[in-house]
Amino acid sequence: MTVPTLNYVSCPDATGSHRMAYWLWGASDAPHLVVCAHGLSRQGRDFDTLARALLAAGGPGVRVACPDVVGRGRSEWLRDPMGYGIPTYAADMLQMLGQLHQEAPVRTLDWVGTSMGGLIGMALAGAPHVPLPVPLRRLVLNDVGPVIQWAALQRIGTYLGHVGRFESVQQAADAMWQVSQGFGPHAPEAWLALSQAMVKPLPEGGFTLHYDPAIAVPFRALDEVAAKAGQAALWQLYDGIRARTLLLRGAQSDLLSRETAAEMCRRGPKPRLVEFAGVGHAPTLIASDQVEAVTGFLLATDTAIDEEPHSGTG
């Protein structure tokens, strides 16, 4: 089975620097780079299934980078928890992209972002004069947009930062499933596999979740007024996107409303919308229809994309 290599990049921050980890799939000199960025409390191995599918369908010309956003997975933790936010994450991604481009020139750059990873993608694709190695060609926004429902943020706040202690990976997987059923149906073995990288062993025995509990500090400092105030800036970023865009939505999502998705289709990059029945926030990009939607979009010719219907349901 194809496996990724673990790599690191040094990233400056307000207190010095930190190391961000990223998982690299495929030939390190492949000219077509796809970056897959995870959600708020997740990590880069979430994209194992998608990465293998992209390599299988795209051939030796494709490489896939799946970062562990700082504070998650194998990346270091920030000394100042208020640094956990999109500006830091976007700057770190530019450091990673610069390193990858230096190692082997990037000729084609695509982005897949789930939830928080989609917001990072919007920041890179929509802001002017971002020093990307090449312009972002295609963007996949997975169940996220400029308007994030406050009730969903409140729901996430009930568990974010509670990393716990578990006797086994299975016990951790069971606990995570209790707060993750919006991900949609998963066979028990598939959920256990997805949970393996979500935990790390403790020195005294047992396991805990992989991330820095302090990522919850700036999250909990956000109130509904501030969240709504940020929407105008996010819409401005979104309207600045020039990359061809695919918008994915769980049909039962509580984070990306149907109304926001419809507005996104009317403005900015005017993406194609694909909804997945029986799924909330957020599609895990493991089910075959979800994987095919992403690989088909990223690997299709421009002509094929132009001929696709504007919206659809998975």
Secondary structure, 3 states (H helix, E strand, C coil): CCCCEEEEEEEEECCEEEEEEEEEECCCCCCEEEEEECCCCCCHHHHHHHHHHHHHHHHHHEEEEEEECCCCCCCCCCCCHHHCCHHHHHHHHHHHHHHHHHHCCCCEEEEEEECHHHHHHHHHHHCCCCCCCCCEEEEEEECCCCCCCHHHHHHHHCCCCCCCCECCHHHHHHHHHHCCHHHCCCCHHHHHHHHHHHEEECCCCCEEECCCHHHHHHHHHCCHHHHHHHHHHHHHHHHCCCCEEEEEEECCCCCCCHHHHHHHHHCCCCCEEEEECCCCCCCCCCCHHHHHHHHHHHHCCHHHHHHCCCEEEC
